[in-house]
Amino acid sequence: MLHRNHSQPAFWSAFSRRAVFCSEVWIQLGTSLINQASHFGASDLWASNVVKAPSTSGGFVANAAYGVYMFLRNRSLPQYALRGTALYWLDGIAMGAFWVWRSGSLCARHR
């Protein structure tokens, strides 16, 4: 019989809320930081990374930690190396690249 520890979802939920709060703080401070980055020579396209990198890091850490926890708990990591999954990996990498490119160009355009 599988015994569940019901305090673990509460921990992950609290961890995620704190990460989102940190992201919101970075977004609030964003305009002045982007202007400073431009002042120091960053192009308009990449100056938004001064805000984007720290603001999305909290969400990444929370999701990555939970993903590692689930991989260990379910012992499912080997399934990601099965035959036929390479295209899915490529699609995920392409989505991430397009997201970074598109969000950077939008921030530069709407500043």
N, C-alpha and C positions, 0 to 999 in steps of 0.2 A: 504494500500500500504506500502511495506517495504522500509524504507529510509536507505540507506547505507552511512556510514561515510567512505570515501575513504582514509582518513589519517591513519586509523588503520592498514591496511596492511603495509604501509610504516614504521610505528612505529615498528611492529614486525620484519620486514625485517632488519631494522637498529639494533634492539636489537640482532637478530641472528648473524648478521655480527660481532658485537662486541664480542659476545660469542665465535665465531669461531676464531677470532683474538687472544683472550686470550688462547684458546686451542693450537694454533700454537706456541705461546710464551712458553708455558709449554713444548711442545714437543722439541723445540730448546734447552731448558735447561736440557733436560731429562737425558742425559748420565752421567753428573757429579752428579746429584741428585741420580740416581740409584746406582752409585759407592759409594756415601756417605752412603746410606741406607745399602748397603752390608757391608761397613766398621763398621757400628754400630750394626751389628748382624742380619739384615734381611736376610732371605734365598733368593737365586737367583730367586725362583719362585715368591715371594711376594715383592721383592724390587722394581719391576716396578710399583707397586701401588702408590709409592711416586709421580710418574708423571701421572699415569693414572687417579687417583681420581680427582685431580684438573683440568686436561685437559678435562675430559669429563663432569665435573660439569657445565661448561658454556653452553654446548649444552643441558644438562638435564634441567637446569633452564629455558632456552628459550622455549624448547618444553613443559615443564610442565606448564609454565605460559600461553602459548597459548592454551594448552589443557583445562585448567581451564576456560579460557576466553570463549572458544567454548562451553564447557559444560554449562556454565551459560547462554550464548547467546541462545543456541538451546534447553536448558532444556532437555538434552538427557542423563544425568547421570543415571537415573533409568533404562534405557535400558541395562546397564551393569550388572544388578542384575536379569535379566530375567532367567527363567528356561532354562537350557541347555547351559548357558554360562560358567559354572565352568570349563569345559574342556579347553576352550580358555584361561582362566586365568592360569590354570596349564601349558599349552603350552607356554605362555608368560614368566612365571617364569622360566621354564626349559631353554628356549632360553637365558634368561639373565644369568643364572648360567653357561651354557656352554660357553657363550661369555666371561665371566670373567675368567673362568678356561682356556680356549684356548688362549686368548690373554696374560694371565700371563705366560703360559708355553712357548709361542712363544718369548716373550720378554726375558725370562731367557735363552732361547736357543741361541738367536741371539745377545747377548750382547757382 
